[in-house]
Amino acid sequence: MSGINFPTNSDNPDSHSNHRNSTHQEDFFGSSYNPSSSFQVNPLSHHPPRTPRTSDLSSSALSGSYVYGSEIYHSSISNSSNGDNQSVAGGSEKTELREVLSEKRPSAVEQFEEEDMRDDEVEHVKEEQASKVTAPEIWREMLKTSSGRDKAFKIMQYSIKVYLLFHSAMSSSVLFAERKKTPWELGLVQRLEAAGSGLSTTRKALIMFNWLTPLTSILASQHEDMDFTSRPKGKKQEKPLVHLFLRAPPPVLLDFVNGLSDDIYAWYRLGLIGKKTGERAGRFSDWCWFAATLIALVELGFERTVTAQKIQAAEARLYADSVTASSGSSKSSIAMQIEKEMKKLRRQDFWLKIQRTKLLMDLLFVTYDLFNIKYAPKTVKAFAGLSAALLSSAKLFNGHRTALLLKQSRS
């Protein structure tokens, strides 16, 4: 094993200054920090240390919670309409978006090791154990969470709207134009319309008070002092609340005001606030959703670019290994490791494509709401909403399935 040693301060004549700087570094990094430490490099390794990958499964699917931070921001979504019967997307898409935009990732090493361990454990799950994880069991775990219930209600809501569109188109067609509608048929349409509106209000209520999460993140930044300068221990100077909000990352502030406007619109839907205030809050919430969706698409495009570069690099390494290896021999361990890594990267890219399509559907929906596009608004919004509901539900379903498989492998 060869070593790479870092220079120490022993040769510096200003030893007192070095000692003082070392003390400050130790206070910041902890007692385990040692500037003269070294790390070992394996000379037999054929590959350099790999960079961490973005997980194809959100850690929230396993833990059920999200942590907001100020470093890296991702993507997901929500909507609030301007009428009782037009509130289709609801605030859950905004909840998904704020979870991605304001999610604080773990350190690079911790993230890479955790993802590798998770993927390896899932791959080593026996078929008998995997067969025990049934679809009803996964749905049961999904419906335990507010996000899972929201996805179920969303699918029901948009399915009703799509059915009503087909029913209206069939009723107005030439074949059925002269047919007299029965009272049962008229009552069914009225009940479905009322059910769609009720599901929209229910979904609004499920995501109320989500602004507490970004607020907690903003207040928590008060205890994170990144100043390297020396100051007496035990003396903490609290920052004004306005100062904390000004220093907060823009996606977190956007999430905070979006959550407040969502709640105001939900209170209007419940009859607690006047129509004028509620509709203004709903439109402001739509603008927040529109901006957050664009940010999420940019972040997602960057992640897909990085993933594509990693796949190309892995393919090049695999080709180089196949050329150097003898033609008659079986696959080397290096080639098997590269193929395993490529499989993980392709799976990750697949879920990134799913997420991108979902974001595009949400962007189409909110664009119709904000700019009052007159071309088939009901049809476009209904199908866009149903597509987004199915895609987001599939991703959440896969996350809970992975969690159950890990539980089976560890039991």
HELIX and SHEET records of a PDB file:
HELIX    1   1 SER A   15  PHE A   29  1                                  15    
HELIX    2   2 SER A   60  SER A   63  1                                   4    
HELIX    3   3 SER A   92  LEU A  101  1                                  10    
HELIX    4   4 ALA A  108  GLU A  123  1                                  16    
HELIX    5   5 GLU A  127  LYS A  132  1                                   6    
HELIX    6   6 ALA A  135  LEU A  143  1                                   9    
HELIX    7   7 SER A  146  SER A  171  1                                  26    
HELIX    8   8 PRO A  183  LEU A  206  1                                  24    
HELIX    9   9 LEU A  212  ALA A  220  1                                   9    
HELIX   10  10 SER A  221  HIS A  223  5                                   3    
HELIX   11  11 LEU A  241  ARG A  247  1                                   7    
HELIX   12  12 PRO A  250  ARG A  269  1                                  20    
HELIX   13  13 LYS A  275  THR A  324  1                                  50    
HELIX   14  14 SER A  333  PHE A  371  1                                  39    
HELIX   15  15 PRO A  377  ARG A  410  1                                  34    
SHEET    1   A 2 SER A   2  ASN A   5  0                                        
SHEET    2   A 2 SER A  38  VAL A  41 -1                                        
END                                                                             
